[in-house]
Amino acid sequence: MTNHSVAAVVSGQPTLFRRARGYAPFPVRLPFTAKPILACGAELKNTFCLTRDQYAFVSQHIGDMENLETFNHFQRTLDLYRKLFRIQPEIVAYDLHPEYLATKFALQLPIGRKIGIQHHYAHMASCMAENGEEGPVIGLSFDGLGYGPDGTLWGGECLVGDFGSYRRASYFEPVPMPGGAAAIQHPWRMALSYLYHFFGKEGLVPYLPFLSSLQDEKVRIVLKQIDQRINSPLTSSCGRLFDAVSALLGLVSSISYEGQAAVALEMVADEREQRGYDFLSEEKGEAQVIRFQPLFAQILRDLQQGEAKSAISAKFHNTLVKIGAAVCQGIHRRGGPQKVTLSGGVFQNALLLSLVFDGLRDNGFEVYTHHLVPANDGGISLGQAVIAHMRCFQCV
């Protein structure tokens, strides 16, 4: 198991990607006195969190909870922390995804009070907690995947709330994720899904780089998966949106490490480019749905006209900045808060983080980012712990 921290400097501030040696177990000071809580974290980049008094003890990076070795490491480290800080948890917090190993562990513990917490709400709360902010805030949670209470996979979310409650104010239009986890390993699947969703078969232009390298049989099978909803859950994930655009540009069609397609898209972007693409916004119930049909139509046009990949990537990044600003401004105009948190694994993208941060600040928002825990799932446990405390406090 690795014990090394990974960090970078973004806009002059330290940003953690993995919190371990040199940072853990130094506590995060909370803006209230917490109950003794164990938060079990997420599946990938797992950490757990124990709270006592005004302190949250976030563990070092445990790893991806996908095998027995990592799970045993999780249990051994948890036992050590409980003894070291003399904490006997009275409450257990866990992610809503029923198949996460950390969730299954939490549910079998002999502790009376157990609280399930939505993944992206925990992202927002972790950023609030480390900045000593109790809310309400607008939470931009741009992420890979997290289980939503509606049964879909969230990841392109704008939430509004505090430690006690939240509402989903805006989200990216959900599209099928053909093959489930296979769509993460093979980003061309997401590109195909977006094009098929928006344009039908006529949108599958055969000379696009990502399609010309594929076998017709592969394309046919994926389209059948989408049509018949065979292992094709709906997702609003911002991470999968990055994958799709990266594959469209012919940058990465299959990955060899997590986030490879998104990294390639960030690295190629021309930071001098100021233009962006169009998008649509539609009211659906009490929430606002962001639709990307114009964005994909304009990317296809740029590809056909020979636009440089560096310009297309930059225009895509700039569009997400425009979306973040437009959504936050709309919420604020309707009486919402003027404080914004930026959390979720997509905000490991230094270019996007700096652009969104500057764009919101220039529009008068007070913007909070991560410096003490990662924006990725390594910070989830902190958010789970503070939400669990507040929910129990409200029930007293």
C-alpha positions as CSV (number, residue, x, y, z in Angstrom):
1,M,0.0,0.0,0.0
2,T,1.4,3.4,-0.9
3,N,2.0,5.9,1.8
4,H,3.0,8.9,-0.3
5,S,1.0,12.1,-0.7
6,V,0.4,13.6,-4.1
7,A,-0.1,17.4,-4.5
8,A,0.2,20.2,-6.9
9,V,0.2,24.0,-6.9
10,V,-2.9,25.4,-8.6
11,S,-3.3,29.2,-8.9
12,G,-0.7,29.6,-6.2
13,Q,-2.4,27.3,-3.7
14,P,-1.5,23.7,-2.7
15,T,-4.0,21.1,-4.0
16,L,-4.0,17.5,-2.7
17,F,-4.7,14.6,-5.1
18,R,-3.8,12.0,-2.5
19,R,-3.6,12.7,1.2
20,A,-1.1,10.4,3.1
21,R,2.4,10.9,4.6
22,G,3.0,14.4,5.7
23,Y,-0.7,15.2,6.0
24,A,-2.5,12.3,7.7
25,P,-3.5,11.9,10.5
26,F,-3.3,15.7,11.2
27,P,-7.0,16.6,11.9
28,V,-9.3,19.0,10.1
29,R,-10.8,21.4,12.5
30,L,-14.6,21.5,12.3
31,P,-16.8,24.6,12.8
32,F,-18.7,22.7,15.6
33,T,-18.3,20.1,18.2
34,A,-19.0,16.7,16.6
35,K,-20.5,13.5,17.9
36,P,-18.2,10.4,17.7
37,I,-18.8,9.3,14.1
38,L,-17.2,6.9,11.7
39,A,-17.6,7.8,8.0
40,C,-16.6,4.9,5.8
41,G,-15.9,6.8,2.6
42,A,-16.4,5.7,-1.0
43,E,-15.2,2.8,-3.2
44,L,-12.3,4.4,-5.1
45,K,-9.5,6.4,-3.4
46,N,-11.0,5.4,-0.1
47,T,-10.4,7.1,3.1
48,F,-12.4,6.9,6.3
49,C,-13.0,9.7,8.8
50,L,-13.4,9.6,12.6
51,T,-14.7,12.7,14.5
52,R,-14.1,13.7,18.1
53,D,-14.8,17.1,19.7
54,Q,-14.0,19.7,17.0
55,Y,-11.7,17.5,15.0
56,A,-12.1,15.2,12.0
57,F,-9.4,12.6,11.6
58,V,-9.3,11.7,7.9
59,S,-7.2,8.6,7.3
60,Q,-4.4,8.4,4.9
61,H,-5.2,7.2,1.3
62,I,-6.4,3.6,1.7
63,G,-6.9,2.8,-2.0
64,D,-9.5,1.3,-4.3
65,M,-11.8,-1.0,-2.2
66,E,-11.9,-3.7,-4.9
67,N,-10.0,-6.6,-3.3
68,L,-9.4,-8.3,0.0
69,E,-5.9,-6.9,0.5
70,T,-7.2,-3.3,0.4
71,F,-10.2,-4.1,2.6
72,N,-8.0,-5.7,5.2
73,H,-5.8,-2.6,5.1
74,F,-8.9,-0.5,5.7
75,Q,-9.9,-2.5,8.7
76,R,-6.4,-2.6,10.3
77,T,-6.0,1.2,9.8
78,L,-9.4,1.9,11.2
79,D,-8.6,-0.2,14.3
80,L,-5.4,1.8,14.7
81,Y,-7.1,5.2,14.5
82,R,-9.8,4.2,16.9
83,K,-7.2,3.2,19.5
84,L,-4.9,6.1,18.8
85,F,-7.6,8.8,19.2
86,R,-9.7,6.8,21.7
87,I,-12.9,7.1,19.6
88,Q,-15.8,4.7,19.9
89,P,-18.2,5.7,17.1
90,E,-21.9,6.1,18.0
91,I,-22.9,6.8,14.4
92,V,-21.8,5.3,11.0
93,A,-22.1,7.2,7.7
94,Y,-21.8,5.5,4.3
95,D,-22.3,6.0,0.6
96,L,-25.6,5.2,-1.0
97,H,-24.2,2.8,-3.6
98,P,-25.3,-0.6,-2.4
99,E,-22.4,-2.5,-4.0
100,Y,-19.5,-0.4,-2.4
101,L,-17.5,-2.6,-0.1
102,A,-17.2,0.3,2.3
103,T,-21.0,0.6,2.4
104,K,-21.4,-3.1,3.0
105,F,-18.9,-2.9,5.9
106,A,-20.8,0.0,7.4
107,L,-24.1,-1.7,7.3
108,Q,-22.8,-4.8,9.1
109,L,-21.2,-2.9,12.0
110,P,-22.9,-3.4,15.4
111,I,-23.5,0.3,15.8
112,G,-27.1,1.5,16.2
113,R,-27.3,4.6,14.1
114,K,-26.4,4.3,10.4
115,I,-26.9,7.1,7.9
116,G,-26.6,6.9,4.1
117,I,-25.3,10.0,2.3
118,Q,-25.4,10.9,-1.3
119,H,-22.0,11.0,-2.9
120,H,-22.0,14.5,-4.4
121,Y,-23.6,16.0,-1.4
122,A,-20.7,14.6,0.6
123,H,-18.3,16.2,-1.9
124,M,-19.9,19.6,-1.3
125,A,-19.9,19.1,2.5
126,S,-16.2,18.1,2.6
127,C,-15.3,21.4,0.8
128,M,-17.5,23.4,3.2
129,A,-16.0,21.6,6.3
130,E,-12.3,22.1,5.5
131,N,-13.0,25.8,4.8
132,G,-15.0,26.3,8.1
133,E,-18.1,27.2,6.1
134,E,-21.5,26.0,7.4
135,G,-23.6,27.2,4.4
136,P,-25.8,27.5,2.7
137,V,-23.7,27.3,-0.4
138,I,-24.0,26.4,-4.1
139,G,-22.1,23.2,-4.6
140,L,-20.7,22.5,-8.1
141,S,-19.9,18.8,-7.9
142,F,-18.2,17.8,-11.2
143,D,-17.3,14.2,-10.8
144,G,-16.9,10.7,-12.3
145,L,-19.7,8.7,-10.8
146,G,-21.9,8.6,-7.7
147,Y,-25.1,6.8,-6.9
148,G,-28.1,9.1,-7.0
149,P,-31.3,8.6,-5.0
150,D,-33.2,8.4,-8.3
151,G,-31.2,5.3,-9.3
152,T,-29.1,7.0,-12.0
153,L,-25.4,7.7,-11.8
154,W,-24.8,11.4,-10.9
155,G,-21.7,13.4,-11.6
156,G,-22.5,16.7,-13.3
157,E,-24.4,18.3,-10.4
158,C,-25.2,21.7,-8.9
159,L,-26.5,21.3,-5.4
160,V,-27.7,24.0,-3.0
161,G,-27.7,23.4,0.7
162,D,-25.8,23.1,4.0
163,F,-24.8,20.3,6.4
164,G,-28.4,19.6,7.2
165,S,-30.0,19.2,3.8
166,Y,-29.6,19.8,0.0
167,R,-31.5,20.1,-3.2
168,R,-30.4,19.2,-6.7
169,A,-30.8,22.6,-8.4
170,S,-29.2,21.7,-11.8
171,Y,-27.6,18.7,-13.5
172,F,-26.2,17.6,-16.8
173,E,-28.6,15.7,-19.1
174,P,-28.4,12.0,-18.4
175,V,-27.3,9.7,-21.2
176,P,-26.8,5.9,-21.4
177,M,-23.5,4.5,-20.2
178,P,-23.2,1.4,-22.5
179,G,-21.5,-1.5,-20.8
180,G,-21.4,0.2,-17.4
181,A,-17.8,0.0,-16.2
182,A,-16.7,-0.9,-19.8
183,A,-17.6,2.6,-20.8
184,I,-15.1,4.0,-18.4
185,Q,-12.4,1.7,-19.8
186,H,-13.3,2.5,-23.4
187,P,-14.3,6.2,-23.7
188,W,-15.3,5.7,-27.4
189,R,-18.4,4.1,-25.9
190,M,-19.5,7.3,-24.3
191,A,-18.7,9.3,-27.5
192,L,-20.9,6.9,-29.4
193,S,-23.6,7.2,-26.7
194,Y,-23.7,11.0,-26.8
195,L,-23.9,11.1,-30.6
196,Y,-26.6,8.4,-30.8
197,H,-28.6,10.1,-28.1
198,F,-28.5,13.5,-29.8
199,F,-28.4,12.7,-33.5
200,G,-29.4,9.1,-34.1
201,K,-27.5,6.9,-36.5
202,E,-27.2,9.8,-39.0
203,G,-24.9,11.5,-36.4
204,L,-22.4,8.7,-36.5
205,V,-20.1,10.2,-39.1
206,P,-17.9,7.3,-40.3
207,Y,-14.8,9.3,-41.0
208,L,-14.5,10.6,-37.4
209,P,-11.1,9.3,-36.0
210,F,-12.6,7.5,-33.1
211,L,-15.1,5.6,-35.2
212,S,-12.9,4.8,-38.2
213,S,-10.7,2.7,-36.0
214,L,-13.6,0.6,-34.7
215,Q,-15.1,-2.6,-36.1
216,D,-18.7,-2.2,-37.3
217,E,-19.7,-5.1,-35.1
218,K,-18.5,-3.3,-32.0
219,V,-20.6,-0.3,-32.9
220,R,-23.6,-2.4,-33.6
221,I,-23.4,-4.2,-30.3
222,V,-23.1,-1.0,-28.3
223,L,-26.0,0.6,-30.1
224,K,-28.0,-2.5,-29.3
225,Q,-27.0,-2.2,-25.6
226,I,-28.3,1.4,-25.7
227,D,-31.5,0.6,-27.5
228,Q,-32.4,-2.3,-25.2
229,R,-31.0,-0.7,-22.1
230,I,-28.7,-3.7,-21.5
231,N,-26.2,-2.8,-18.8
232,S,-26.6,0.9,-19.9
233,P,-27.4,2.9,-16.8
234,L,-28.1,6.6,-17.2
235,T,-25.5,9.0,-16.1
236,S,-25.1,12.8,-15.7
237,S,-21.4,12.4,-15.1
238,C,-19.1,15.3,-16.0
239,G,-16.2,12.8,-16.1
240,R,-17.9,10.7,-18.8
241,L,-18.6,13.9,-20.8
242,F,-14.8,14.6,-20.8
243,D,-14.2,11.0,-21.9
244,A,-16.6,11.4,-24.8
245,V,-15.0,14.6,-26.1
246,S,-11.5,13.1,-25.7
247,A,-12.5,10.1,-27.8
248,L,-14.2,12.3,-30.4
249,L,-11.0,14.2,-30.9
250,G,-9.1,10.9,-31.3
251,L,-7.0,11.5,-28.2
252,V,-7.9,8.4,-26.2
253,S,-10.3,5.6,-27.1
254,S,-9.3,3.1,-24.4
255,I,-7.5,3.9,-21.2
256,S,-4.6,2.3,-19.3
257,Y,-5.0,4.4,-16.1
258,E,-7.9,6.2,-14.5
259,G,-8.8,9.6,-16.0
260,Q,-6.4,9.1,-18.9
261,A,-8.9,10.5,-21.5
262,A,-9.7,13.6,-19.4
263,V,-6.0,14.2,-18.7
264,A,-5.2,14.1,-22.4
265,L,-8.0,16.5,-23.2
266,E,-6.7,19.0,-20.5
267,M,-3.1,18.7,-21.7
268,V,-3.9,19.5,-25.3
269,A,-6.0,22.6,-24.6
270,D,-4.8,25.9,-25.9
271,E,-5.2,28.3,-23.0
272,R,-5.1,31.3,-25.3
273,E,-8.4,30.3,-26.8
274,Q,-11.3,32.4,-25.5
275,R,-14.2,31.0,-27.5
276,G,-16.7,28.4,-26.2
277,Y,-19.6,26.3,-27.5
278,D,-23.4,26.7,-27.0
279,F,-25.6,24.7,-24.6
280,L,-29.2,24.5,-23.7
281,S,-30.9,25.0,-20.3
282,E,-34.3,23.6,-19.6
283,E,-36.5,23.6,-16.5
284,K,-37.5,20.2,-15.4
285,G,-39.6,20.2,-12.2
286,E,-37.7,22.2,-9.6
287,A,-34.3,21.6,-11.3
288,Q,-32.5,22.9,-14.4
289,V,-31.2,20.4,-17.0
290,I,-28.1,21.3,-19.0
291,R,-28.4,19.8,-22.5
292,F,-25.3,19.4,-24.7
293,Q,-26.8,18.8,-28.2
294,P,-25.5,22.2,-29.5
295,L,-22.0,21.5,-28.0
296,F,-21.7,18.2,-29.8
297,A,-23.1,19.6,-33.0
298,Q,-20.5,22.4,-33.0
299,I,-17.6,20.0,-32.1
300,L,-18.5,17.8,-35.1
301,R,-18.6,20.9,-37.2
302,D,-15.2,22.0,-36.0
303,L,-13.8,18.5,-36.7
304,Q,-15.2,18.5,-40.2
305,Q,-13.7,21.9,-40.8
306,G,-10.2,20.9,-39.6
307,E,-10.2,23.0,-36.4
308,A,-7.2,22.2,-34.2
309,K,-7.7,19.8,-31.4
310,S,-6.1,22.3,-29.0
311,A,-8.8,24.8,-29.9
312,I,-11.7,22.3,-29.6
313,S,-10.5,21.2,-26.1
314,A,-10.1,24.8,-24.9
315,K,-13.6,25.7,-26.2
316,F,-15.0,22.7,-24.4
317,H,-13.3,23.8,-21.1
318,N,-14.6,27.3,-21.6
319,T,-18.1,26.0,-22.1
320,L,-18.1,24.3,-18.7
321,V,-16.9,27.6,-17.2
322,K,-19.9,29.3,-18.9
323,I,-22.3,26.7,-17.6
324,G,-21.0,27.0,-14.0
325,A,-21.3,30.8,-14.1
326,A,-24.8,30.7,-15.7
327,V,-26.2,28.2,-13.2
328,C,-24.8,29.9,-10.2
329,Q,-26.0,33.3,-11.3
330,G,-29.5,31.9,-11.9
331,I,-29.6,30.4,-8.5
332,H,-28.4,33.6,-6.9
333,R,-30.9,35.7,-8.8
334,R,-33.7,33.5,-7.4
335,G,-32.5,34.2,-3.8
336,G,-29.8,31.5,-3.5
337,P,-26.5,31.9,-1.8
338,Q,-23.5,33.8,-3.2
339,K,-21.0,31.2,-1.9
340,V,-19.8,28.3,-4.1
341,T,-17.9,25.2,-3.4
342,L,-15.9,23.4,-6.2
343,S,-15.6,19.7,-5.5
344,G,-15.5,16.3,-7.3
345,G,-12.7,14.4,-9.2
346,V,-13.1,16.5,-12.3
347,F,-11.8,19.5,-10.4
348,Q,-8.4,17.8,-10.3
349,N,-8.2,19.3,-13.8
350,A,-6.0,22.4,-13.0
351,L,-7.1,24.3,-16.1
352,L,-10.8,23.8,-15.4
353,L,-10.4,24.6,-11.7
354,S,-8.6,27.8,-12.3
355,L,-11.0,28.9,-15.0
356,V,-14.1,28.2,-13.0
357,F,-12.7,29.7,-9.9
358,D,-11.7,32.9,-11.7
359,G,-14.9,33.1,-13.6
360,L,-17.1,32.8,-10.6
361,R,-15.0,35.2,-8.5
362,D,-15.2,37.8,-11.3
363,N,-19.0,37.5,-11.2
364,G,-19.0,38.4,-7.5
365,F,-19.1,34.9,-5.9
366,E,-17.2,33.8,-2.9
367,V,-15.5,30.5,-4.1
368,Y,-14.2,27.7,-1.9
369,T,-11.8,24.9,-3.1
370,H,-10.0,22.0,-1.5
371,H,-6.6,22.3,0.1
372,L,-6.7,20.0,3.2
373,V,-8.4,17.0,1.6
374,P,-8.6,15.9,-2.1
375,A,-11.5,17.1,-4.3
376,N,-11.7,13.5,-5.5
377,D,-13.3,10.6,-3.5
378,G,-10.5,10.8,-1.0
379,G,-12.4,13.7,0.6
380,I,-15.8,12.0,0.6
381,S,-15.5,10.6,4.2
382,L,-15.0,14.1,5.7
383,G,-18.3,15.3,4.0
384,Q,-20.1,12.1,5.2
385,A,-19.0,12.7,8.8
386,V,-20.2,16.3,9.0
387,I,-23.5,15.6,7.3
388,A,-24.1,12.6,9.7
389,H,-23.4,14.8,12.7
390,M,-25.9,17.5,11.6
391,R,-28.6,15.0,10.7
392,C,-28.4,13.4,14.2
393,F,-28.2,16.8,15.9
394,Q,-31.4,17.8,14.1
395,C,-33.2,14.6,15.2
396,V,-32.4,15.2,18.9
